[in-house]
Amino acid sequence: MEFNIKKASLKELDTTAELFNLYRIFYRQSDDLEKCKQFIKERLDNDQSNIFVVYADGKPVGFVQLYKLYHYIKLQKQWLLSDLFVHPDYRGHGLSVALIDRAKQWCDETGACGLMLETEKTNYIGNKLYPRCGFEYDGNHNYYYWWK
């Protein structure tokens, strides 16, 4: 399958938001395209995230979204691989791996020390994919959340 990956801008807002909406639905969130569109627009307008979209058969079929963080041990910038999604009709063709590889390339381009991510324990696809892509499981830390 031929594909290409492009860094998203506001020109791709509609298609990026559609993919983001599908991603959220995958994680059992309600369908809300307009809210997703506003969310992505704010991230891009304020330079708060970097999104790369993969195109196959001439249409957008997946994306990866990265947020800037800073690593306290390495004393360097790192990227949080926050969101990774490939449309179910296009899975199994290496597009997720290609998006991860593009995120790794972004680390090189921006002088970042690496990527970090978290995923649900029930994300069986992701939990098989990430180690294959060179990610190491960190069983030494607990992640906690505080929600307002």
N, C-alpha and C positions, 0 to 999 in steps of 0.2 A: 504494500500500500504506500503510495506516495503521499507525503505530508510536508507541511512547513509550519514553522513556529514564528509568531510575530508578537512583539511587545505591544500591548494594548494601549490605546489612547482614547480620548473622548470620541473619536470617530467611530470606534468599535463599541461604544457604550451599550447600544441596544443588544447586540449579540453577546457581549460579555455578561450583561445582566441576565439574559435568558439562560445562559449556562450556569451562572451563579444561583439562579432560582432553582434550576434542576438539581444542583448540588445540595442545596438546603432541603429540598424535598427528599432526597436520598437520606438525609439525616433527620427525617421525620418532622420537618418544620412545615408550616403552612405555605401554600402557594401564594406568593405576594410579589409579583414581578415589579410593580411600581416602587415598592419599598427597596427591593434589590437594586433597581436602577438608581435610586437616590443614594443608596449606600455606596455603590461602586463609583458613582459620579463624585461624591465627597472624597473618597480615597484618592481618586486620580487628580481632582482639582487641588487638593492639599498635599500632593506628593507624599501620601502616607503609605502607599503600597505600590508594588510593581506586579503587573499581571502579564503573563505570557499565554497566548491563545494558540492552540494547535488547530490547523486547518487540514482536513482530508476531504478528498472529492470536491474541493473548492468551497467547503463550508466549515464554519467553526464547530468543532466537536469536543473540545476540552480546554482546560486551563489550569494554571498554577498561579497562586497569589502569594507573594512574599512581603513580609513586614520587617522593618529594620529593628534589630535589638543590639544589645552590647553584652559581650561575654566578660564576666567579672574575673575569670582566671586568665584568659588569654589577653585581656585588656584591648580587645578589638571589636569591631563591628561584626555581627553575624546576622543571618537572615532566618526568620521564622517561616518555615514552609507551612502556612496556615491552611491553605485550601488546595486540593488537587482533585480534579474531576475529569473523567472522560465519559462521554455519552455511552450508555450500555450497548448501543448498536455498533460502536467502534472499539470496544474493549477486546483485548487479546491480540492486538496488532503492534504492541510496543510503544503506544503513544504516551502512556504514563511514564515509562522509562525515559522517553525522549523529553518529556516535560521536566522530569527530575534532572536529567543531564543539562537541560537549558538553565535550570536553577543553579546548578553547580558552576556552570560557565558564568552566570551572573555574579557569583561569589568572586571568581577570578577578576571579572571586569570592574568590580567595585572595591576590591581589596578586602573583602570579608574573610573571616577565618573559617566559615563553614555554615552549615544549615542545621537547624533543629526542628523537630516536629513532634506532635503527639497525635494519637488517633485512638478511637474507641477500641476496647478489647474485642468488641464484636465485629470490627472491620476486618474480616478474615482476608479479604483481598489485599488490603493495605499492609496488614501484618505479615504477609508473605512477600509482598513487593519490596518494602523498605530494606530488609536485610539483603535481598538480592541486588539492591542498588548501592550497597556499601554502608548503609546506616547501621549503627550499633544500638542494640536495646540497652537502656539504662534502667536497670532494676534497683538501683541504689536510692532513687529519689521518689518521693510521693509528690504528686501535683495536687494543690489545693486551689479552690476557687472562692472568691467572695463576690456575690452578685448583689447589686443594689435593687 
